[in-house]
Amino acid sequence: MALKPQPGIMDVSPYVGGESKVEGVDRICRLASNENPLGASDAAKKAYLAIAEDLHRYPDGGSYLLRTGIAEAEDLDAERIVCGAGSDELLGLLINAYVGVDDEVVYNEHGFLMYPIGTKIAGGVPVKANETDLRIDIDAMLAAVTDKTRIMFLANPNNPTGSYITETELRRLRAELRDDVLLVIDAAYCEYVDNADYINGAALVEENDNVVMTRTFSKIHGLASLRLGWAYCSAEVADVLNRVRGPFNVSLAAQSAGVAAIKDKEHITRSKELNNRLLNWFRQQVSELGLGTHDSVGNFVLVNFGSGERAAEALAFLKNKGVLVRGMSAYGLAEHIRISIGTEEEMRVVVDSLTAFIND
Ligand SMILES: Cc1ncc(COP(=O)(O)O)c(C=O)c1O
């Protein structure tokens, strides 16, 4: 008899991460994965190196010091925090815990690809809600809900569009959503947002048992390689996640570096200031080249090349120059490419390369 995986698994298109190498090119600008161009903070690197003598020990399965460090830095309740190997792991665990075969998961049209991938792995049905002008449309999200809906995912700010929904919109969404649908707010990029009408979702978690906020150390904290994320949820959902996660799902290296990173406010501020300055400068340069960009409150921006063909040419041209950015076909945005904000030197290389492309 032939081996047969569970229903849905063979429908999954495996997630393809950003590229990191180009054959024959020495200077590479890695701007395909929204990483922190400044790297991790020195304090986090020191903490990482310091655990070398304990590599033979299992980590604390409950990530106690990390959870209390996060709680202190973010003014949250440590008991409601569950840590994971990247927020990816937590998104997948939530789906596995709450979604069964043929159950539905609603997400926004240009939402993070791991939502439909995780749903299919669980045998569930991903249901896309249309956006309006590359922004989450609350009415469309609500209209996509059926009796079979178990989870609604949204990223705020959203990757790859860079747009966000306001506190008022988020609150309306929760208020008008059935109580037995879990609302998962993926706030991977929240640290970059200053807008007064934005909230990351922690307050909604504290007011409602059916809201989860997920966060990551991969972006502003510059620890993508260590795989570290966390969820903020009700005691009930935390209990569920703690039952389904692996007993030692977060490595000691990740826990130690994470505690140091979240305390290093200076590094966080420096990373954010660099991003804000270069994001504005870069958008200005790109529009002077006659290319469209979208408002973004994240550490990345979508650039519109007018057609899928032209965007593919730009992608290949930039790659030849050692500039690695992300094509957007998988998100249904083939005429765009997404460019992460790097260092000033990297962004100057991108502008020079785009100028050469336009004049080619
Ligand atoms: C919106 C969003 N959520 C989650 C993640 C996953 O982050 P992590 O590295 O914590 O798994 C990403 C990574 O790009 C993302 O863009």
The ligand as an SDF file (V2000), in Angstrom:
LIG
                    3D

 16 16  0  0  0  0  0  0  0  0999 V2000
    3.6380   39.0510    9.0810 C   0  0  0  0  0  0  0  0  0  0  0  0
    4.6400   38.0410    9.5320 C   0  0  0  0  0  0  0  0  0  0  0  0
    4.3070   37.2050   10.5010 N   0  0  0  0  0  0  0  0  0  0  0  0
    5.1560   36.2660   10.9410 C   0  0  0  0  0  0  0  0  0  0  0  0
    6.4210   36.1460   10.4060 C   0  0  0  0  0  0  0  0  0  0  0  0
    7.2920   35.0320   10.8890 C   0  0  0  0  0  0  0  0  0  0  0  0
    8.2400   35.4590   11.7610 O   0  0  0  0  0  0  0  0  0  0  0  0
    9.1470   34.4670   12.5850 P   0  0  0  0  0  0  0  0  0  0  0  0
   10.5260   34.6760   12.1040 O   0  0  0  0  0  0  0  0  0  0  0  0
    8.9390   34.9040   14.0090 O   0  0  0  0  0  0  0  0  0  0  0  0
    8.6680   33.0700   12.3780 O   0  0  0  0  0  0  0  0  0  0  0  0
    6.8240   36.9940    9.3850 C   0  0  0  0  0  0  0  0  0  0  0  0
    8.1380   36.8320    8.7570 C   0  0  0  0  0  0  0  0  0  0  0  0
    8.4700   37.3760    7.7460 O   0  0  0  0  0  0  0  0  0  0  0  0
    5.9030   37.9680    8.9330 C   0  0  0  0  0  0  0  0  0  0  0  0
    6.2190   38.8000    7.9420 O   0  0  0  0  0  0  0  0  0  0  0  0
  1  2  1  0
  2  3  1  0
  2 15  2  0
  3  4  2  0
  4  5  1  0
  5  6  1  0
  5 12  2  0
  6  7  1  0
  7  8  1  0
  8  9  2  0
  8 10  1  0
  8 11  1  0
 12 13  1  0
 12 15  1  0
 13 14  2  0
 15 16  1  0
M  END
$$$$
